[in-house]
Amino acid sequence: MEPLVSVCIPAYNNEGTIEETVRSVLAQTYNNLELVVVDDCSTDRTAALAEAFTDARVRVVRNEKNLGMAGNWNKCIEEARGEFVKLLCADDILYPDSIKEEAKGLASDPSIVLAMSDTALIDITGKRVGTFKRWPVNGRMDGRKLAKRSLLFNNFFGAPCNNTFRRSAALKAGGFDRRFRYILDFDFWVSLSCMGDVYIIHRFLNGFRLRHDSNTGEVMGSGEKGDAYIEEHKELVYKHAALHVLKLNRLQTSFSIWFRRVRSCVIHIYLKLFTK
């Protein structure tokens, strides 16, 4: 029997993309899955469009009150019934073999807590405008090594769409930290990977949608949100340095913050030039 995989879509005012996102999940080559759309009190037709799908694998949950990003992502984990879980933002997409390949990686050994794949960066029309590859290892890797390298140089874990994780490990890690607004997923991946190994698949199995006016675009570079993003990164690094699991020293902590500021500026310029 294939393990049940819960693909969870935390949605809020995504009527323009929710149907395409749902269809990409229902087109998976992996059979034993459920799709849970958790609508966080949208004011548009997001929930109604999701409820219009007649596939028995689709379940729509409407929150009674707005929980915010971290609260809604944690609600997704609570609602999931599968052994494995994937969060999929309501404007991203999965390619057909995404769940099959990532579930295979997780099922290969119980000590593997997270499986990830490479990402195609797409624009609002779905056209590929770039790529984002994971750390250059195929297959199994020590989670703590990847976490430390990600904190120092680059978030090699990527976005929710390219990660599938064990629900039991997510619950043990305490879910998403509500203190973070912009990098709550990065913090979550680091916490998870400190609990076991990760499995890396170098295939483009998902599409992450880029817009210069998206949350990603707004927090990169200068400005109020950009400054808040850097402050969150500082808090993230200090949090995991204090836990002593990754053995981050003062020099590494300072370098991580400086390098994140530089990368943010570069990404901001890229988004302005190549997205719309």
N, C-alpha and C positions, 0 to 999 in steps of 0.2 A: 504493500500500500504506500502510495505517495503521501508524505506528511501534508496536512492541511496548511495552506499558506493564506494568510489574511492580507489582502492589499487594501490599505486604508487611505482614503482621500479626505484630508481635512480641508473643508471648503468654506469660503466666505466671499460672496459676491463674485463668482466666477462663471456667470452665465455664458460668457463668450467662448470659453474653452472646455467647460466641464464635460460636454458630450464627447468631444474628441478624446479626452483623457479616459473616460469610462470605456469607450470603444476599444482603445488600445489595450486595456486590461482584459476585456472579454475576448479579445483575439489571441490571447496567450496560448502557446502550445502545451502548457502545463494544465492538467485537468482538474486537480483537486485544490481549488481555490475558492475563496469568497471575496466579494468586493464590498467594503463598508464605506459609505460616504457619510461623514459626520459634518453636518452643516451647522456653522456657528452663528445662527440667527441672521442669515443673509437677508438683505432688503430687496434683492432682485429675484430672478426665476431659477437660481442655482438648484435649490432643493427640488422644485417641481420638475425640472429637466432630468435630474437624476432619477426621480421616482417614476418617470415615464418609461424607463427601461423595464421590459417584462422578463428579463433573464432571472431565473430563480436564484442565481448566485449573488445578486445585487441586494443589499440591504441599506436603507437610508435612515440615518438617525438625525433628528432635529433637536438641537440643544434648546432647553427652556430659557436659558440666558446665555449671553455672549461670554465665552470663557477666555478669549484671547488666544494667541498663537500657542504658547506653551500648554495652556489648559486644554485646548482642543486636540493638540497632538497627544497629550496624555490620555484624553478621552478615547482616542483611536485605539491605543494599546489596551485600554480597559474593555472596549467593545470587541476586540479581536478574539476569535475563537481558535485560531490556528496556532500550531507549534512555532511556525515562522511568520514574521510580520514584515511587510514593506510599507513605508509611508510614501505616498505619491502626491505631490502638490497638484492642485487642480488645474494648472496650466502646463504641466509637463506630460510626457508620454512614455510608454514602454514599447519596445520593439518585441516581436513575437516570442523570442526565446529567453526573454529576461528572467522570468520566474523559474523556468526549467533549469537554466544554468546556475542561477544563484542558489536555488534550493538544493541542487546536486552538491554544491560546494559545502553547504551547511550540513547536509546529511552524511557527508563522508566521514565525519568524526565529531563526537559530542563536545569536544573541547574547542571547536570552532564556533565562535559566537556571532560572527559577522561575515557576510559575503558581499563582495562589491565588484562592479564592472566598469568599463570605460564609458564615457559620456559624450554624446554628440551635442554640441551647442547649437540651438536652432533659433531662428527669429520668429516673429509673430505669425508668419505664413507657413512655418515648418521647414523652411530652407536651412540647410546646415551652414553655419557661419564660422564654425571652429570646433575644436575637440578638447576634451579634458581627460587625460589618462591618469590612472592610479599609479602608485609606486611601482617601479619597473621590476617586479617579481611576479612570476606566474605561480599560482597555487598558494600553498600555505605559507604564512609568515607570522612571526611572533607579534602579537598585538601591541605590546608595550613598546617595541622598537618602532613600529609604524606611528604610534601615538606621539612619541618623543620627536621623531623626524617631522611630523606634521606640525607640531607646536613650534618647532624651530624654523622651518623653511616654508611650508605650504600645507594647506589642508588637503592631504591626499585622500581623505575619505569622501570628499565631494558632497553632493546634495542628497536629500532623502531618496530621490528616484533611482540612484545607482546602488543603494544598500538594502540588503535583506538581513534581518537579525532574529535571534532566538527571543521569543516573548518572555521566557523564564529569566533570561539574563537582563532584559530590559526592566522587568519588575524588580529584580535584585538591585539594579543600579539606581532605582528610584525614579526612573522616567526622565523627562525633560525638566531641567532646572528653571523655575519661573523667574529667577533673577535675570536671565538673559532674554533679550528681545531679538537680537540680530544673529547671534551665533549659537543659539541653543542646540542646534543639531550638531555642530562641531564639538561642543562640550559633551554631548551625549555619546558621540562616536568614541571620543577619547575615554570616557568612563567605561563604555562597553569593552573596548579593546584591551583595557587593563585587566579584564577578567578572563581572557583567553586568547586564542589565535584568530586571525582573519584569513579569509580565502579570497585571492585576487584573480579576477578573470579579465584578460585583455581582449575583450570584444565590446563593440559599441552596442549596448543592449538597452539604452534609454536616451531620451531627448530632453535636455534642460532648456527651457525657453528663456531667451534673453530679451530684455527691453531696457532702454536707457532710463525709463521712468518706473521700472520695477523696484522692489525692495532692495535687490542686489545693486541695481544701478544707483539708487539714492544714497546708499551707505558707503559707496566707494568714493575716494577723493576728499575734497575739502567740504566745509559746510557743517551745519549743526549735527546732522545724522552721521556724517563721516567721523566727526569728533567722538560722538557717542559710540560708534562702532569700535574705534581704537580703544576707548575706555573699557568697553566690554572685553576686548581681547586681553587687555592688561589683567582684568579680573579673572578671566579664564586661565591665564598662565599662572597667576598667583595662587589660584585655587588648587591647581594640580601640582604646583611646586610644593605647596604646604602639605599635600598628602604623602609626599616622599616616595611614591610608587615609581615615578619616572626619573627620580634623582636629577632634577633640574637644579643647576647651580645659579648663582647670581648673574654671571656673565651670560649664560644661555638665556636666562629670563629677559635680560635687557636686550639681547640680540633679537629675540623673538618679537618683542614689541616694536623695535626699530624696523625690522624687516617687514613686518605686517603693514606698517605705515607706508613704506616704499611700494609694496605690492598693491596696496589699495589705490594709490595714485596711478599706477600703470594700468590697472584694470579699469579705472574710471575713464581714462583716455581711450582705451580699446572700445568700451561700450559706446562712447560718444561717436566714435568713428565708424563702427561696424554694425550698430543696431539701430532700430527705429521704433 
